[in-house]
Amino acid sequence: MRYDAVIIGSGVSGMTVAIILAKEGRRVLVLEQHSQPGGLMQHFRRQALVFPTGVHRLGSLDDGQILSRYFQYLEVRDKLSLKRMSADGFEEYSFPGLRFRVPIGQDAFRERLHQYFPREKVAIDQFFTDMNRLVSQFPLYNLLNESERSGPILESISLASYLDHLNCSRELKGILSASNPLYGIPPSECPLHTHFLVMDSFLNSSWRVDECATPLAEAFVKSLLAHGGEVRCNALVTNISASGGRVEGVVLANAEYIPTDLVIFTGHPRQILTLCPPGSFRPAFRHRLEDTQDTFGAFALALSWGHPDCTLVQCDTFIYNSWDTEAQYHQKLVSLSQRPSMIYCCAMPQEANREYAVTALVGIAPGEMTPFELTRRGERSEAYQAAKRSLARRILDTLQEHWPEQAPSLKMVDACTPLTFRDYTLTPWGTAYGIIKSASNFRHAQLSTETKVKNLFLAGQSIVQPGVMGALISGVYTGTAILGRNYLINKIKEETS
Ligand SMILES: Cc1cc2nc3c(=O)[nH]c(=O)nc-3n(C[C@H](O)[C@H](O)[C@H](O)COP(=O)(O)OP(=O)(O)OC[C@H]3O[C@@H](n4cnc5c(N)ncnc54)[C@H](O)[C@@H]3O)c2cc1C
């Protein structure tokens, strides 16, 4: 069977391109190496509780907001049951001696910052002015077609230098940079626009997907099937074949050959160096990809919370053990058994609200999992299990100290390391957000959706920006490269206005 397009990977980026092309009448096939579709959109069940893997919160889903419009166009919006997070505080930053809650809306956030930092009103106002200026320049974040695009958008200043330049106090810096684990780049390296885009999208509105009622991955699959697309799981692509510099098809691990005119690869971009025939790419491009660094990995502790009140359902909590929001990138949680510098916690609504499914995430620096990298799911060593238990215990201890009244009702359910993520999504060593695009090497690490191989495109979180919004926009970006920018943007606008 010949397909018009084969999409490798069924995460949000792959499903987005697949639905876009299927809606245009193209015959599309999504190939997924794992046994279930969805990539990081999947959830898992333990002890009757449902835990998300890589989508704990979504932003900008109110009517007319950007993710809502994309979801509407992709025909997933109506298939989801969404729970709004607290307007008065969807994020809480806990620093030594201060707990700060971020309300929904830039104006409300600004006002609260004014209350806490009355002497720094000028810097605070400048922060919001710059945020609005920068986010308004991103075409696909604002659904701008070619004629509406403004000039160059990328400013290579880092978040930390920018906050220094504003002369912010240590405490204000801490609060304005506390959410950096949501994209995995330390403030000293994070391009300012990356931070602003993520912050803005959640300040617009923040939501949980009720995975028990309407799983996110299923909504994407249903939409694709309704437009005649197909998804095949347990389908590991081992080769992308090309001839005369043009894509011809893909080969699966079972040696099956699937001919196609168009391939979109959405896994970690370094994989294409081994998937494509030798000589497909210029040495400079190959070296550039080989040189790229990855963001940290995630250690996720799944817990049950038996107490009747769980504020974490409505408000994510970032527990910092100092005002240093960079420390988490250098911590040695495995090799030196340190206590985590930061723990991010959230809880999901469940079918029966007697217990909540809490996820606690910490960042694992590259290299920390090296001693165990050769092990696979189901065959890990006792040393790996011991390291996992030890870190899980340190996280639980911190949470029980943070919420002493709930301590007896917080129970460990399961844990996964970056290697678990690696084995489910094939990212190298389990990097959480793929290739790091830092302020100093932004252009070097920036990859286009088009490749040297004709009709081989790239999409995914490493191409545009991490997060569901970034990965989805990367899929739209690929769609614009295939169908024409104005054509697709105008269509999305018309269908969602
Ligand atoms: C722990 C964690 C928590 C997160 N929380 C949030 C959150 O709350 N909100 C948010 O917006 N973002 C969050 N993110 C980020 C977000 O989940 C990702 O940025 C986004 O889902 C990535 O989508 P993707 O399509 O690029 O990649 P993926 O979802 O990884 O999809 C790629 C797919 O390609 C498949 N694949 C790879 N290679 C092959 C091959 N050779 N053959 C066949 N299939 C292949 C993989 O199996 C995978 O399914 C989180 C990430 C992590 C790790």
The ligand as a MOL file (V3000), in Angstrom:
LIG
                    3D

  0  0  0     0  0            999 V3000
M  V30 BEGIN CTAB
M  V30 COUNTS 53 58 0 0 0
M  V30 BEGIN ATOM
M  V30 1 C 7.8580 14.4450 32.4930 0
M  V30 2 C 7.3350 15.4350 31.4990 0
M  V30 3 C 6.2860 16.2690 31.8410 0
M  V30 4 C 5.7790 17.1920 30.9190 0
M  V30 5 N 4.7000 17.9700 31.2630 0
M  V30 6 C 4.1760 18.8220 30.3480 0
M  V30 7 C 3.0090 19.5790 30.6370 0
M  V30 8 O 2.4320 19.4780 31.7180 0
M  V30 9 N 2.5330 20.4360 29.6830 0
M  V30 10 C 3.1420 20.5800 28.4560 0
M  V30 11 O 2.6800 21.3810 27.6300 0
M  V30 12 N 4.2500 19.8400 28.1440 0
M  V30 13 C 4.7650 18.9690 29.0440 0
M  V30 14 N 5.8550 18.2130 28.7210 0
M  V30 15 C 6.4410 18.3500 27.3850 0
M  V30 16 C 5.5620 17.7090 26.3110 0
M  V30 17 O 5.0580 16.4860 26.7800 0
M  V30 18 C 6.3790 17.4610 25.0420 0
M  V30 19 O 7.0630 18.6480 24.6700 0
M  V30 20 C 5.5280 17.0110 23.8630 0
M  V30 21 O 4.5350 16.1000 24.2390 0
M  V30 22 C 6.4520 16.3640 22.8370 0
M  V30 23 O 5.7080 15.9040 21.7360 0
M  V30 24 P 6.4730 15.3150 20.4840 0
M  V30 25 O 5.4660 14.9370 19.4830 0
M  V30 26 O 7.5590 16.2380 20.0670 0
M  V30 27 O 7.2740 14.0270 21.0420 0
M  V30 28 P 6.7830 12.6350 21.6590 0
M  V30 29 O 5.5430 12.7780 22.4250 0
M  V30 30 O 7.9880 12.0640 22.3350 0
M  V30 31 O 6.4560 11.7630 20.3730 0
M  V30 32 C 7.4530 11.2060 19.5430 0
M  V30 33 C 7.0040 9.7850 19.2210 0
M  V30 34 O 7.8460 9.2670 18.2070 0
M  V30 35 C 8.0090 7.8740 18.4460 0
M  V30 36 N 9.2070 7.4490 17.7230 0
M  V30 37 C 10.4590 7.9510 17.8740 0
M  V30 38 N 11.2930 7.3200 17.0280 0
M  V30 39 C 10.5510 6.4130 16.3360 0
M  V30 40 C 10.8630 5.4720 15.3200 0
M  V30 41 N 12.1050 5.3340 14.8310 0
M  V30 42 N 9.8610 4.6890 14.8250 0
M  V30 43 C 8.5750 4.8310 15.2940 0
M  V30 44 N 8.2420 5.7020 16.2760 0
M  V30 45 C 9.2220 6.4850 16.7680 0
M  V30 46 C 8.1410 7.7850 19.9580 0
M  V30 47 O 7.8700 6.5060 20.4380 0
M  V30 48 C 7.1180 8.8350 20.4090 0
M  V30 49 O 5.8530 8.2380 20.6360 0
M  V30 50 C 6.3690 17.2840 29.6240 0
M  V30 51 C 7.4240 16.4460 29.2760 0
M  V30 52 C 7.9040 15.5220 30.1910 0
M  V30 53 C 9.0220 14.5940 29.7930 0
M  V30 END ATOM
M  V30 BEGIN BOND
M  V30 1 1 1 2
M  V30 2 1 2 3
M  V30 3 2 2 52
M  V30 4 2 3 4
M  V30 5 1 4 5
M  V30 6 1 4 50
M  V30 7 2 5 6
M  V30 8 1 6 7
M  V30 9 1 6 13
M  V30 10 2 7 8
M  V30 11 1 7 9
M  V30 12 1 9 10
M  V30 13 2 10 11
M  V30 14 1 10 12
M  V30 15 2 12 13
M  V30 16 1 13 14
M  V30 17 1 14 15
M  V30 18 1 14 50
M  V30 19 1 15 16
M  V30 20 1 16 17
M  V30 21 1 16 18
M  V30 22 1 18 19
M  V30 23 1 18 20
M  V30 24 1 20 21
M  V30 25 1 20 22
M  V30 26 1 22 23
M  V30 27 1 23 24
M  V30 28 2 24 25
M  V30 29 1 24 26
M  V30 30 1 24 27
M  V30 31 1 27 28
M  V30 32 2 28 29
M  V30 33 1 28 30
M  V30 34 1 28 31
M  V30 35 1 31 32
M  V30 36 1 32 33
M  V30 37 1 33 34
M  V30 38 1 33 48
M  V30 39 1 34 35
M  V30 40 1 35 36
M  V30 41 1 35 46
M  V30 42 1 36 37
M  V30 43 1 36 45
M  V30 44 2 37 38
M  V30 45 1 38 39
M  V30 46 1 39 40
M  V30 47 2 39 45
M  V30 48 1 40 41
M  V30 49 2 40 42
M  V30 50 1 42 43
M  V30 51 2 43 44
M  V30 52 1 44 45
M  V30 53 1 46 47
M  V30 54 1 46 48
M  V30 55 1 48 49
M  V30 56 2 50 51
M  V30 57 1 51 52
M  V30 58 1 52 53
M  V30 END BOND
M  V30 END CTAB
M  END
